[in-house]
């Protein structure tokens, strides 16, 4: 009995050791995971203003999210020292922070090889403490040793081919919203469902064919596009 119990304990210990301690960037398989990663990275940046830390502690917090170059840019611009401890000062216009993405349909994520471009166009704003003209904000995620990290703050310098790719995805999504799902309506599962519950089947088909929710369709198309791109690598 003790031998069996010992074996179970060892097995559990081995399984626990095999599970990654964090899933921050090991697999960004869709837009939601990309957005969650960036939100976590932003929260880590903000947390550096909450208490004083050693330089080692600061580096350990940022390391899972940022490559060396963007990490150094962020620290050089925002980190201050006092009595041998380090912290950041809050600001409405601090440089080298994760942009204030809305994480909505307006936020674009385009994958190219082992890189993911995340960007958004912000309309001009002349209200509040920070005024600005219309502009893009973006950053680049790159895979390094099996993990994605923020590799570069792009600002407005989004490659033209990436902007065009995002536009073409959006146009394709809009066009698809006007097409009748011919293959779907001929599927045997739909036909069988019609026999069992014709009212429900007609209601579902009518809802799909008459919908004019462009944003919802666009979000679905972009999700499928990025999922396919990430899954292919």
N, C-alpha and C positions, 0 to 999 in steps of 0.2 A: 504494500500500500504506500509506504513512504517513498519507494522508488518511483511509483507512478506520480505521486504528488510532486516530487522533485523534478521529474521530467516536465510536468505541466508548467511549473514555475519557470524553468529554464526556457521553455517554448515561448511563454508570454514575454519574458525579458528580451528574447531575441527579436520577437515581433515588434515590441516597443522601440527597440533600438533601430529597427529598419524604417520606422515611420519618421519622415523629416520633421525637424523641430519647428519649421515654419513652411508655409506654402506661398510665401510672398511672390516669388518670381520663377519658380521652377517650371510652372506650366501655365502660360497665359493662353487659354484655348478659345476665348471669346471676348467680346467687348466688355461684358460685365466683370470678368476677371482682370482685364487691363485697367478698367476704371477703379476697381477696388484696390489694386496695387498702387495706383497713383494717389488715391485718397489716403491710403496708409502712409505713403511717402510724405505727403503734405503734412499729415498729423505729426509725424516724427520731426519734421522741420520746425513746426510750431512748438512742439514740446520742449525744444531746446531753450525757449525763453522762460520756461516755468520754474527752473531751478538750476543752480550752478553744478557743473560736472567737471570731472577731469577730462583731459584731451582724449584719453583712451576711451572713456565712456561715450564721448561725443562721436568718435570715429566708429565705435561698435554699433551705435544706433543708426548711423547713416549708411554703413557699409552694405547691408542687404539690398539697398534701394538705388544707390548711386555709384557710378564708375568714378575713377580717381579725378578726372578733369572737372566734371560738374560738381563733385563734392568739394574740391579745392576752391572753385569759383564761389560757391555758396558760402563756405567758411571765411574766405578772404573778405567777402563783402559784408557779412553779417555777424561774425563771431567777435565777441569782445572778452577781455580777460580782466579778472580782479582777484587779487590775493591767490594767484595760482589756479583759479577755477575759471571755467568758461561758460558763457551763455550768449544768447542772441537778444537783440532789442527789437521789439515789435514795431511794425510800420505798415502803413496802408499801401506803400509802393516799394516794398523791399524787392531787391533784385535776386534772381536765381532761386526763387521759390517755384514749386509746381503752380502753373497758372490756375486762375479761378475758373476752371472749366465748369459748365453747367451739367455735364454728364447726361445730356439729353440728345435728341436727334441732331442738334446743332454741333455736337462734338463728334469729330470724325476720327476713325482709327483705320489706317491703311497699312497693310503688311507688305513688305517687299523683301524677299529672302529671309534673313534672320534679323530683320529690323521691323519695327512698328512705329509709324509716324502718328502721333496724336496731336490734333490741333482743332482750333475753333476760331471763327470770325466773331469779333466783338464789335457791335455797332457803337458809333460815337456816343459819348456820355459827357455831359457838362454839368451834371448834378453831383452832389456829394463832395467828399473831401478830395477825391482824385478825378480830374477831368481828362479825357483823352479822345482822340479822333478814332474813327473806325480802323481796325487793324486785326491781323492774325496774331494768335499766340500758339506756339507749338513746342513740342519737344520730341526727342528721338529715343526710343527704347532699342537696345541692341542686346543680343544674346552673347553672353560671355561665360565660358566654361559651364554651359548647361543652364544658366540662369539669365533672365532678362533683368536689365538695370537701366536706369536713366543714363544715357550716354552723352546727351548734348541738349542744352537749352537752345532752341532754334529761334525763339522770338518770332519775328515776321518772316524769317528766311525758310519758308516751306518750299521744297523743290516743286517746280512747275508741273512736272510729270505726276507728282503725288496729288496736287490740287486737281489736275485733270482726271486722274483716276477716281478720286472721290466724286467729282461731278458726273462722270460717266456712270458710276454706280447709282447715283441719285436719279439720273435720267432713265436708266434701265428700270429702276423701281417704279417710277411714275408711269412708264409705258406699260409695265406688267399689270398695273392696277386697272387698265382698261381692257384687258384680255379676259375672255371667258375661259375658265379652267376646264377645257374640253376633256383632257385625260381624267381629271378628277371626277367629272360627272358620269363617265363611262365605267368607272371602277366597279368591280363586282361587290366590294364592301358597301358602296353607296347604294347599289341596286338592291342588295339584300336588306339594307336598312330601310329602304323605301317600302319594301314588302311588309316588313314588321311594323313600321310606324311611318306611314306616308306623310302625315302632317308635320312630324318633327323633321323628316328629311327635306321636305319642301321649305320649311322655315329656315333650315341651315343653308340650303342652296341659295335661297333668296337673299339672305343676309350677306353671303359672300359676294354675290353678283352685284348687289346694289350698293355696297359700301362705298363711301366717298372719303374715308378717313385716310388721307394721303400720308399723314405723319406716321400713322400706325403701320401702313404698308411699307413705307420707307424704312422704318426701324426694323421690321421683319426682314426685309431684303438685305439691309446692311449687316444684320446679325448673321444671316445665312452666308453672306459673302465672306465675312471675316472668319466664321467658323470653318468654312471650306478651305480658306487660305492657310489657317493655322493647322488644321488637321492634316494638310498635305505635306507638312514638314516634320 
